[in-house]
Amino acid sequence: MALNKNHSEGGGVIVNNTESILMSYDHVELTFNDMKNVPEAFKGTKKGTVYLTPYRVIFLSKGKDAMQSFMMPFYLMKDCEIKQPVFGANFIKGTVKAEAGGGWEGAASYKLTFTAGGAIEFGQRMLQVASQAEFYPGPPMMDGAMGYVQPPPPPYPGPMEPPVSGPSAPPTPAAEAKAAEAAASAYYNPGNPHNVYMPTSQPPPPPYYPPEDKKTQ
């Protein structure tokens, strides 16, 4: 999706602080086809290193190629396949779409050839991670051109421990008056003495008075 946005001047790969490099392989060749008006940076065979993060694939070229880096987020990739030809090195192929501000336009078919091995391992891990990333398409934005959504919230840490109670503060006159008012308005049913009923928006019912025994005549 993004062209020349993920490499440093020293030749290193640039990722967000929320990402980690899950896997990388050297001696990888990247080629493109099925493009309209092929930009100069997409012509020829690129040789370098491919990186896998939880959100995307990043290719970093060796040398002074016009394409120094190329990033493909999972949500813009489709039709990914791992190929094992009878002759030649194994490779991964698929298609990727451009996004506004990514440095190129349209869509392209790509081919990542692992000349020193690793295509199956990288491809299987990539497909596994991409399936998990369907719910969270990407990390926070690196710049205004990358329309990533926010990452998932941190996992639920579990119930919090109750705070340790310190020495109780002396009651204020207002608090004492409030408590007295609540106590005066509470009532209970002698038939169920374990429940105390506090008032809501309705006034409490009149106090209960047990019936007096009938006087003997």
Sequence and secondary structure as in RCSB ss.txt:
>XXXX:A:sequence
MALNKNHSEGGGVIVNNTESILMSYDHVELTFNDMKNVPEAFKGTKKGTVYLTPYRVIFLSKGKDAMQSFMMPFY
LMKDCEIKQPVFGANFIKGTVKAEAGGGWEGAASYKLTFTAGGAIEFGQRMLQVASQAEFYPGPPMMDGAMGYVQ
PPPPPYPGPMEPPVSGPSAPPTPAAEAKAAEAAASAYYNPGNPHNVYMPTSQPPPPPYYPPEDKKTQ
>XXXX:A:secstr
 EES SB TTS B   TT    EEEEEEEEEEES SS  GGGSS EEEEEEE SSEEEEEESSS S  EEEEEGG
GEEEEEEE  SSS  EEEEEEE  TTSSS SEEEEEEEETTS HHHHHHHHHHHHHHTTSS   S SSTT     
                      HHHHHHHHHHHHH EEETTEEEEEE   SS               
